[in-house]
Amino acid sequence: MTSFDLVIRGHRIFATAGTGAWEVGVRGGVIAAVEPLGTGLSGTREIELATDEVLLPGLVDTHVHVNEPGRTEWEGFASATRAAAAGGVTTLIDMPLNSIPPTVSVAALEAKREAASGQVYIDVGFWGGAVPGNTARLRPLHNAGVFGFKCFLVHSGVDEFPHLEPEEMEKDLTELAAFDSLLIVHAEDPQVIAEAAQPSGPQYGRFLASRPRAAENKAIARVIDAARRTGGRAHILHLSSAEALPLIAAAKREGIRLTVETCPHYLTLTAEEVPDRATAFKCCPPIREAANREQLWQGLTDGTIDLVVSDHSPSTLDLKDLQHGDFGVAWGGVSSLQLGLSVVWTEARRRGIPLERVVAWMSRGPAELVQLDRKGRLEEGADADLAVFAPDESFVVDPARLHHKNPVTPYSGKMLTGVVRRTFLRGTQVTHVAESPEAPSGCLLRR
């Protein structure tokens, strides 16, 4: 019988053909066989899953701020990809801002690739940036292999990555439509925010009032209108406002080329539970009320929202203003790259949502967004990117035990269910519950 480099056997394997008892044969980093359990595939290395373990396709996280080069003290490729591997993520796409230089030119992209080279434990790709005056650089960046382009409609938080006015956003979407690239949009309206109460002090409610739902709703409507006029592909990042869901659903029914993501923190945390001075919870757009969270889950389960990704946006501890807890000055971003699967599964399980749906939202959905057809699925011909997951095992989050460079997270002290025990990248184990990852073996991906 044909021998494989690796064979994994188990009674709950989440194959494209269905969850069941399978044997998975890996050769040359690729899934070469998925056969019924008992077939007797032979491998140089053979693994029998424990009775409490399931085998998943590796997760794909298309919204990660790695911040290297330039702000590597916030996060870096080594720490970010180790954290990702520990959380079952086998592919991430790095955002074009918070690094210096931002990824708004081919030269900046090459600087990013040089910084990442030899450091990545999983596969890493890159978004380009759409900023004022940058339209002529979009096609060269596309040709150089970025997976699409990010823009902001409001101040990005860093001055070197300015936001687009709606007219230039539409101009860039027209340009991207010419070569069928993707515009991913941080959709908040600056005028609505300017007219809202300004945030300051330790009370979360004041910060929440400073980023009202209307800011998201208005900006999303503008993106939809631009996508309708241009025929371009647009993607709404980190949806927080559930009030926008009917508008999004109507746009999809109309045939507008629109996709939408949300994040673990919007699906699990609520404004009502944020303590005073708890700036680890601050992000933009903000975590909203419990009723809003319920509507986001409905939008996810009915297909209005397409996928779930982390928006891992870390910073140093001082920038989070942990000493004073002032929401007006603290950096806005949630660190959760290593925890995303456990966070979402804990909440989904409580709601009776099967693990298969969670995995689809966090693996196949993001892979399809960036058109990586060998990722996010467990089938013959796909990359052997796999995670061994114990869905019934619980743990308490200790920030000091995470691989994130800075130990701050709103999930500190929370009991979560679901533990990633091993992660494989193209058939090579890159992490284990009792081991550090081996030498970096990830690749830098091009579109």
N, C-alpha and C positions, 0 to 999 in steps of 0.2 A: 504494500500500500504506500502511496505517496507520503513522504515525510514533510513536516512543516517545521518552521523555526520555533513556533509557539502554538500550543493547543490549549484552549480554555474550555472547560466543560461546566455546565450548571443547569439547574432546573428553572431559573428565571433569568433568561437572557433577552434583552430588549432588541431583537433583530427587526429589520424592516419588514420581514415576512410575518412578524407577530411575536409577542412575548411567549416564550415557551422553553422547553428543555432542548438545548442545542449544544453542539460542539462547534467551536470557532477555530479555524485553522489560519495561521498567519504565515506568510512567506514574503521576504523582502520588504517588510514594513506595510504590506497590504493584506487586507482580508481576502484570503484565497478560497475559503470554503466555509459555509454555514450549513451544517448537517444535523439531522436529528440525534439527540443524545442516545448513545449506544452504537453509533456508527463505528467508533473505534479509530478515529483519526490518530495518527502517530506524530509526535513532535519532539524536537531536540529538548524542549522544555514543555512540561505539561502541568497545568494548574486545574485543580478541582475546586470550584467555589464552595464555600461553607454553606450550610443550609440557610443561614440568615443573610446571604449575600446575593446581590443581583449584578449583572453586567450591563453597563450602559454605554452608548456611544459617548465619546468625550464631548464636554460642553464647548460651545463657541461663544465667546464674549466679545461683542463688537463695539463695546463702549468702555474703554479703559484709558485712564490718564497715567501714563508711565512717568512722564516729566523729565526724562533724560534725553539729551544732555541739558545742562543749564540749571535745573532744579532737582538734581539727583538726591539731594537731602530730603526731598518730599517722598520720593519713590525712585526706583531705578529698574532696569530690565532684569537684573539678577533677582532682586527681592520680589518684584511683581510676578515674574514667571514662576518662581518657586511657590508663591502663595497661590497662584492659579492652579498649578499642578496639584497642590495639596487639596484644592477644592474641586478637583475633577475637570477643570478647564484645560483643554489641550490646544486651543487656538484662541488668540486674542488679536484684536485690531486696535492699534494705538491711536489716540486722538492727537490732532495736530497742534494743540496749544498746551501751555504750561511748561513745555520745553523751550529752551532758547538755543538756536532760533526756532520759531514755529515752522511747521512744515508747509510753507507757502511758496516754495520754489524747488526746483530739482536739486539745487545745491544744498538746501536745507534737508531735503529728503535723504540725500547721500550722507550728510552729517549724522542724521538719525540712524541710518543703517550702520554706519561705522561705529557709533556708540553701542548699538545692540549686538554687534557681531561678537560671537564667542561667549555671550552672556545668557542666552535664552534657553530655558529648560523646556519650553513648549514652542509651538509655531507662532510667529508674530508677523502681522501685516500692518499697513499704515494707511490712515486717512490723510488726504491733503486738506488744505485750508482755503476757503473762499473769503477773502477780505477785500476792503475797498481798493480799487485800482489793480486788481490781480487777475482780471478776466483772461488776459493773454497768456497767463502762466498755467491755466487750467488744463489745456490739452497736453502740453509737455509733461505735466505731472501725471496725467492719465497714462500717457505713453510710457512713463517711467515706472508704472505699476501700482499707483495708489488705488484704493478700492472705492473711492468716491471723495466727496468734498463736504467739509463741515463749515457752516456759517452760523453766526449769532445774529438775532434781530434786536438784541439788547446788549449792553456792555458785558464783555466776556468775563470780567474779573481780573484780566491782565491787559495792560495797555498795548502790548506788542501784538495783540490779536484783536483789532477793532471790529465792530459789528457792521453789518450791511444795512443800509436803508432799503425799504421794500423794493424800490425801483431797481437797485443794483442786484438785489436777490433775484428778481425776475430776469434781469439781463444775464446773470450767470446761469440760471436754470435753462434759459434759451440756448446758451453756449453748450451746456452739458448735454442737452437733448440731441445736439448734432452728432455726438459720439456715444450716446446712450449711457452716460455716467449718471451717478446718483448724487443728489444734494441732500445732506442730512442737516436738520435745522433745529437749533435751540430757539424755540418759539415762545418768546415773551415780548410784549409790546412795551417799549420804553416810555411812551407817553402815559400809559395807564399807571405804570410804576411810579413815574415822576409825580403824578397827582395823588398817589396813595400816601398814607402816613409813613414817615421815615422810621426805620428800625433803630432802636437803641435800648440798652439795658438788658437785664437778665430774664425778662418775661418772653417766652416763646410766642405768645399771642400777638405781641407787637410786631415781631418779625413776620409772622404769618400774614398779618394785615398789610404789610408792605409789599407783598407779592400776590395780589388777589387773583382769583380764577379768571377774571376778565382779561388780565394781561395775556394769559395763555390762549384764551378763547379767541381774542381779536387777532393775535399773531397767527394762530393755526388757520383761521379763516383766510388770511392773506396768503399763506402758503398754498392752500387749496386753490384759491383763485389763480395764483401764478402757475400752478401745475396744470390747471384746466386750460389756460391760454397758451402755454408753451408746449404741452404734451410731454414735458419732462418728468423724470422720476424723482419724487420727493419722499423724505422719511422724517417723521416727527420724533424727535428725541425725548426721552424721559417724560412721558405724559404723566402729569400730576392732576390736572383738572378733569374730573369726570364730566363736567358740564359740556366739554367739547366732543364727547362720544357720539351724540346724534349727528353732529356736523360731519364727523369723520365717517360714520356709517353711510350717510347720504352720499358723500363724495365717492366712496368705494362702489356703491350701487350705480353711480353715474359712470363708472369706468375710469375715473381719474387714477393715475398711477401713484398711489399713496400707500405707504406702510407706516406702522406706528409701533413704538416700543414703550414699555414701562419698566420699572425697576423694583428690586426686592423691598426697598424701604417704603415705597408707596403702597405696596401690597400687604405690608405687615405692621408698620408703625403708624401711630395716629397722633395728631396734634394734642389731643387731650392727655396723652400719657407723657408728654415731654416735660421733665422737671425744669424749674428755674435754673439758669446757668448751664444747662446741659447742651453746650454748643456742638457736641459730637453729632447732634441731630440736625444741624443746620445744613441745608442744601438748597439749590435753586434750579427749578421751582421747588417750593417747600413741600414737606410732608403735611398733608391736610387732615381734615377731621375723619372720624370713623365712618360716617355716612358716605363720604366721598370714597373711602377705601372700598366699601361694599360695592359701589357702582363700578370701580375699576375692575374688581374681580368679575363682575358681570360682563364688562366689555372684553375681558380676556377670554372668558369661557364661551362667549358667543362669536368670537372671531374678529371683533372690531379692532382689538389690539392684537398684533401679530406675534410679538416675542417679548422676552424678559432678559435684560442684560444689567450689568452691575452699576454702570456709571461710577466706577471706582475712581474717586477724586480726592486723593489724600493730600495732606500737608504736614508740616512740622507741628509739634505740639504747641509752640508759642503762637503760631498763626491761628490756632483754634481758640486762643485766648482762654485757656482752661483756668487760669488763675482768677480772672474776673468774671468770666462767663457772660460777656457782653455780645448779644446776638447782632448788634450793629457793626461790630468790628471783626468778628471771627470769620475765618475762611469758610466758605460754603462748599461743602463736599462730604460725602459719606464714603468711608472705607469699608468695603465688603467683598472684595474679589475672592477671598478664600472661603467665604461663608455663604455665597449666594444660593447654591443648591440646597443646603440645609435650611436656610431661612425660608425659602419659598416652599420647600416640601413640608416643613413644619406647619405652615399655615394652610397649605392645600390639603394635607392629610386631615386636619381638623374639619375641613369643609367637605370631605368625602370625595375629593378630586383625585383620580388615580395618578400614580407616579409617571405613567407613560405620557400623560399630557404635560406634566411639568417638564419632563425631559425634552419633549418636542418643542416647547416654548423656549428652552434654553440651549438647545443643540441644533436641531434641524432648522428651526426658524431663523436664527442668526446666520447660519451657514448659507441659507437661501438668499438672505438679504444681500450678502456680499458675493454670491454666486460661486461659492466653494463647494462644488458638487461631490468632492471626495471626503468632505467633513460632515459631522453631525448625523451620521447614519451608520448602522451596523449591517453591512451587506457586502457581498462579494464585489471586489473592485474598489471599495472605499479604503482610505487610510485606516490602519489598525490603531486608531486613537480611541482608547477605552478607559472606563472607570469602573472599579469594583466598589459597590456602594452597599452599606448596611442600613436599610431604610428604617429599621426599628430601634437602632441604638441611639441613645441620647447622650448629650454632653452639655456642659456649661461653658459659655464663651469666656475665655481668659485672653484679653488682648495681648498679653506678654508672650503667649504661646503661638500667636499668628506669625506668619512670615512677612507680613506688611512691615515696611521700614519703621513706621511710627505707630506705637501701640495705642491708638484711639479709635473707638468704634461705638456706635449707639447700641450695639448688641452686647456690650460688656455685661456679664453676669446673667444673660438670658439662657434658659434651657432650650436647646434645639434638638430636633430629632433628625437622624440621618447622618452617617459618617462615611466619608470617602476613605477607603482603606488602601487602595492602590490606584495608580494612574499609569497608563501606558501610552506612549507616543510612538506611533508606527511600530508597535510591538515591543518597544523597549520600556521597561519600567522606569519611571522618572520620579516616583515617590512611593513611600510606604509608611504606614502608621508608626513603625518603629525604626525607620531609616531616614537619613538625609538623602536628597537626590544625588545621583551620580553626576559625572561631568555633564555640562550643558549639551544637549543634543537636539535642540530645536532649530528650525529653519526660519529664515526671513522670507516671507511669502510676497509674491507679486501677483497682481490681478491677472 
